Amino acid sequence: MLRGIIYILIATFAFSWLNLFAKYLSGFHPLQVVFFRALGTFIFIFPYMISKRIPIIGNNPGWLSLRALLGFLSLAIFFAVVQRVPLGPAVSIRYIAPVFGVLLATYFLKERVKIGQWISFLIAIIGVVILKGVDIRIDQFSFLLALLSAALLGGVFTLIRYLGSREHALTIINYFMVICLMGSLISIPSWRMPIGNEWFWMGGIGICGLIGQVFMTRAFQLAETNTIAPFKYMELVYALLMAWLFLDEKNGFYALIGMVLIIIGMVLNVYFKGKGHQKKH
């Protein structure tokens, strides 16, 4: 269990650097950033899958493709949001994705939602409302984009839950990377050649994405979800610290309250869901 917690902390740290690099690359088309994010993971995962004879196509190509498409759209929109608003608020709003995920799972997978989870969702939504209301740096369009990214990510969570027992984890990830690579190419006319430190940031996005993906997958293999998941919200803490240290971004007291409420709500969701699961055993 301890190793799983360490791994998820490493993963969230890597993803935080990825988000920071995406902020540094605000002068690039978001889809060009998505391309380099996916490329770093694909060039390592695909050969590994071949060597280990892990299925490339999988048993459910349609659902795998849909999961990958939703993930691609969510990531592209998120990078666009990161370019428009401060890093902390952008990451915070996207973290309400589990709310959408649970709602979709309730409708499509017929999963039951506990009263405690509804309360946790309300807390998180209040946090989002406070954050949007007090942070004048978040314009209406960017806010709606952030919500759309979170909603699409919620759909990703639902499909991963459906595919989890049916497909190998790397098959799911590989589909995501391939769709990201292919989808990003439609923006080639808007791409430009990186110069100077931009090469480091582009490469860093790919490397950090790979490290984050590997360690997060391994973390959830080593420990139960309700033990690991709360530590994933350290990504927001890292994001706030990095934005303050490297971007000189500052957040007001009430904006921080909103972010804290989002984290509390999402951690409580994991707790109540896990508590019900434990009782069945």
C-alpha positions as CSV (number, residue, x, y, z in Angstrom):
1,M,0.0,0.0,0.0
2,L,2.8,2.4,0.9
3,R,4.5,1.8,-2.5
4,G,1.2,2.6,-4.2
5,I,0.9,5.9,-2.4
6,I,4.5,6.8,-3.3
7,Y,3.8,5.9,-6.9
8,I,0.6,8.1,-7.1
9,L,2.5,11.0,-5.6
10,I,5.2,10.6,-8.2
11,A,2.5,10.4,-10.9
12,T,0.8,13.6,-9.7
13,F,4.1,15.4,-9.5
14,A,4.9,14.4,-13.1
15,F,1.4,15.5,-14.3
16,S,1.9,18.9,-12.5
17,W,5.1,19.5,-14.5
18,L,3.2,18.5,-17.6
19,N,0.6,21.2,-16.9
20,L,3.3,23.8,-16.2
21,F,5.0,23.0,-19.5
22,A,1.6,23.4,-21.2
23,K,1.3,26.8,-19.7
24,Y,4.8,27.7,-20.9
25,L,3.7,26.7,-24.4
26,S,0.8,29.0,-24.5
27,G,2.0,30.4,-27.8
28,F,1.5,27.1,-29.6
29,H,-1.8,25.6,-30.9
30,P,-3.3,23.4,-28.2
31,L,-3.4,20.4,-30.6
32,Q,0.4,20.7,-31.2
33,V,0.9,20.4,-27.5
34,V,-1.4,17.4,-27.4
35,F,0.6,15.8,-30.2
36,F,3.9,16.0,-28.2
37,R,2.1,14.8,-25.0
38,A,0.9,11.7,-26.8
39,L,4.1,11.1,-28.7
40,G,6.2,10.7,-25.6
41,T,4.0,8.0,-24.3
42,F,3.3,6.2,-27.6
43,I,6.9,5.6,-28.6
44,F,7.6,3.7,-25.4
45,I,4.3,1.9,-24.8
46,F,3.7,0.6,-28.3
47,P,7.0,-1.3,-28.7
48,Y,6.5,-2.7,-25.2
49,M,3.0,-4.0,-26.1
50,I,4.5,-5.6,-29.2
51,S,7.3,-7.3,-27.2
52,K,4.8,-8.6,-24.5
53,R,2.2,-9.5,-27.1
54,I,-0.4,-7.3,-25.5
55,P,-3.5,-6.9,-27.7
56,I,-3.3,-3.8,-29.9
57,I,-6.8,-3.9,-31.3
58,G,-8.5,-5.2,-28.2
59,N,-11.9,-6.9,-27.9
60,N,-14.0,-3.7,-28.0
61,P,-12.5,-1.4,-30.7
62,G,-15.7,0.8,-30.8
63,W,-15.8,1.6,-27.1
64,L,-12.0,1.9,-27.0
65,S,-12.1,4.4,-29.8
66,L,-14.9,6.4,-28.1
67,R,-13.0,6.5,-24.8
68,A,-9.9,7.7,-26.7
69,L,-11.8,10.3,-28.6
70,L,-13.4,11.7,-25.5
71,G,-10.0,11.8,-23.8
72,F,-8.4,13.6,-26.8
73,L,-11.1,16.3,-26.8
74,S,-10.9,16.7,-23.0
75,L,-7.1,17.1,-23.1
76,A,-7.2,19.5,-26.1
77,I,-9.8,21.7,-24.5
78,F,-7.9,21.6,-21.2
79,F,-4.7,22.8,-22.8
80,A,-6.7,25.6,-24.4
81,V,-8.1,26.6,-21.0
82,V,-4.6,26.5,-19.5
83,Q,-3.5,29.0,-22.1
84,R,-6.3,31.3,-21.2
85,V,-6.6,31.3,-17.4
86,P,-4.2,30.8,-14.4
87,L,-3.0,27.2,-13.8
88,G,-4.5,26.6,-10.4
89,P,-8.1,27.4,-11.3
90,A,-7.8,25.5,-14.6
91,V,-6.7,22.4,-12.8
92,S,-9.3,22.8,-10.1
93,I,-12.3,23.1,-12.3
94,R,-11.2,20.0,-14.3
95,Y,-11.1,18.0,-11.1
96,I,-14.9,17.9,-10.8
97,A,-14.8,15.3,-13.6
98,P,-15.8,12.5,-11.2
99,V,-19.1,14.3,-10.7
100,F,-19.9,13.9,-14.3
101,G,-18.4,10.4,-14.3
102,V,-20.7,9.2,-11.5
103,L,-23.8,10.8,-13.1
104,L,-23.0,9.0,-16.4
105,A,-22.2,5.7,-14.7
106,T,-25.6,6.0,-12.8
107,Y,-27.4,6.3,-16.1
108,F,-25.5,4.0,-18.4
109,L,-24.0,1.5,-16.0
110,K,-26.9,1.6,-13.5
111,E,-24.5,2.2,-10.6
112,R,-26.0,3.5,-7.4
113,V,-24.9,6.8,-5.8
114,K,-24.8,7.0,-2.1
115,I,-26.2,10.0,-0.1
116,G,-22.7,10.8,1.1
117,Q,-21.6,11.1,-2.5
118,W,-24.3,13.5,-3.4
119,I,-23.3,15.7,-0.4
120,S,-19.6,15.6,-1.6
121,F,-20.7,16.6,-5.1
122,L,-22.6,19.6,-3.6
123,I,-19.5,20.7,-1.7
124,A,-17.3,20.5,-4.9
125,I,-19.9,22.4,-7.0
126,I,-20.1,25.1,-4.3
127,G,-16.3,25.3,-4.6
128,V,-16.5,25.8,-8.4
129,V,-19.2,28.5,-8.0
130,I,-17.1,30.4,-5.5
131,L,-14.0,30.0,-7.6
132,K,-15.8,31.4,-10.7
133,G,-17.5,34.1,-8.8
134,V,-14.4,35.6,-7.1
135,D,-11.7,35.0,-9.7
136,I,-12.1,37.7,-12.4
137,R,-9.3,36.1,-14.4
138,I,-11.7,33.3,-15.4
139,D,-13.9,34.6,-18.2
140,Q,-17.2,33.0,-19.0
141,F,-16.0,31.2,-22.2
142,S,-12.9,29.7,-20.5
143,F,-15.1,28.6,-17.5
144,L,-17.5,26.8,-19.9
145,L,-14.5,25.2,-21.7
146,A,-13.2,24.0,-18.4
147,L,-16.5,22.5,-17.5
148,L,-16.7,20.8,-20.9
149,S,-13.3,19.3,-20.5
150,A,-14.3,18.0,-17.1
151,A,-17.6,16.5,-18.5
152,L,-15.7,14.8,-21.3
153,L,-13.2,13.4,-18.7
154,G,-16.2,12.1,-16.7
155,G,-17.2,10.2,-19.8
156,V,-13.7,8.8,-20.0
157,F,-13.9,7.6,-16.4
158,T,-17.2,5.9,-17.2
159,L,-15.9,4.1,-20.2
160,I,-12.7,3.1,-18.4
161,R,-14.8,1.5,-15.7
162,Y,-16.8,-0.3,-18.3
163,L,-13.7,-1.5,-20.2
164,G,-11.6,-2.2,-17.1
165,S,-12.4,-5.9,-16.8
166,R,-12.6,-6.4,-20.6
167,E,-9.4,-4.8,-21.9
168,H,-5.7,-4.6,-20.9
169,A,-4.8,-1.2,-19.3
170,L,-2.1,-0.6,-21.9
171,T,-4.5,-1.3,-24.8
172,I,-6.8,1.4,-23.4
173,I,-3.9,3.9,-23.1
174,N,-2.5,3.1,-26.5
175,Y,-5.8,3.8,-28.2
176,F,-5.8,7.2,-26.4
177,M,-2.3,8.0,-27.6
178,V,-3.0,7.0,-31.2
179,I,-6.2,9.0,-31.4
180,C,-4.4,12.0,-29.9
181,L,-1.6,11.7,-32.5
182,M,-4.0,11.4,-35.4
183,G,-6.5,14.0,-34.2
184,S,-3.7,16.5,-33.5
185,L,-2.6,16.4,-37.2
186,I,-5.6,18.3,-38.3
187,S,-4.0,21.5,-36.9
188,I,-0.7,21.1,-38.7
189,P,-1.2,24.3,-40.7
190,S,-1.2,26.2,-37.4
191,W,1.9,24.6,-36.0
192,R,5.2,26.3,-35.6
193,M,8.8,25.1,-35.0
194,P,9.8,25.3,-31.3
195,I,12.9,27.4,-30.5
196,G,15.3,27.6,-27.6
197,N,13.7,26.4,-24.3
198,E,10.5,25.5,-26.1
199,W,12.1,22.2,-27.3
200,F,12.7,21.4,-23.6
201,W,9.1,22.1,-22.7
202,M,7.8,20.1,-25.6
203,G,10.0,17.2,-24.8
204,G,9.2,17.6,-21.1
205,I,5.4,17.2,-21.8
206,G,6.0,13.9,-23.5
207,I,8.4,12.6,-20.8
208,C,6.2,13.8,-17.9
209,G,3.1,12.3,-19.5
210,L,4.8,8.9,-19.8
211,I,6.1,9.0,-16.2
212,G,2.7,10.1,-14.9
213,Q,0.9,7.4,-16.9
214,V,3.2,4.6,-15.8
215,F,3.3,5.4,-12.2
216,M,-0.4,6.1,-11.9
217,T,-1.3,2.8,-13.6
218,R,1.1,1.0,-11.3
219,A,-0.2,2.8,-8.2
220,F,-3.8,1.6,-8.9
221,Q,-2.5,-1.9,-9.4
222,L,-0.7,-2.0,-6.0
223,A,-3.4,-0.5,-3.8
224,E,-7.2,-0.1,-3.6
225,T,-8.7,2.9,-5.4
226,N,-10.2,4.4,-2.2
227,T,-6.7,4.4,-0.7
228,I,-4.9,5.9,-3.7
229,A,-7.4,8.3,-5.3
230,P,-7.4,11.0,-2.6
231,F,-3.6,11.4,-3.1
232,K,-4.2,12.3,-6.7
233,Y,-5.5,15.6,-5.6
234,M,-2.0,16.6,-4.6
235,E,-1.7,17.5,-8.2
236,L,-3.6,20.7,-7.4
237,V,-1.3,21.5,-4.5
238,Y,1.7,21.0,-6.8
239,A,0.0,23.2,-9.5
240,L,-0.5,26.0,-7.1
241,L,3.1,25.9,-5.8
242,M,4.5,25.7,-9.3
243,A,2.3,28.5,-10.6
244,W,3.4,30.7,-7.7
245,L,7.1,29.8,-8.0
246,F,7.5,29.8,-11.8
247,L,4.7,31.9,-13.1
248,D,4.2,34.4,-10.3
249,E,0.5,33.5,-10.2
250,K,-1.3,34.5,-7.0
251,N,-4.7,33.4,-5.9
252,G,-7.0,35.3,-3.5
253,F,-8.2,33.9,-0.2
254,Y,-11.7,33.1,-1.5
255,A,-10.4,31.6,-4.7
256,L,-8.3,29.2,-2.5
257,I,-11.4,28.4,-0.4
258,G,-13.1,27.4,-3.6
259,M,-10.3,25.1,-4.7
260,V,-10.1,23.6,-1.2
261,L,-13.8,22.8,-1.3
262,I,-13.4,21.1,-4.7
263,I,-10.7,18.9,-3.2
264,I,-12.7,18.2,-0.1
265,G,-15.7,17.3,-2.1
266,M,-13.8,14.9,-4.4
267,V,-11.9,13.2,-1.6
268,L,-15.2,12.7,0.3
269,N,-16.7,11.1,-2.8
270,V,-13.9,8.6,-2.8
271,Y,-14.4,8.0,0.9
272,F,-18.1,7.4,0.8
273,K,-17.8,5.2,-2.3
274,G,-15.1,3.1,-0.7
275,K,-16.9,2.9,2.6
276,G,-19.9,1.3,0.8
277,H,-17.6,-1.1,-1.0
278,Q,-15.9,-2.2,2.2
279,K,-19.2,-3.0,3.8
280,K,-20.0,-5.5,1.0
281,H,-16.8,-7.4,2.0
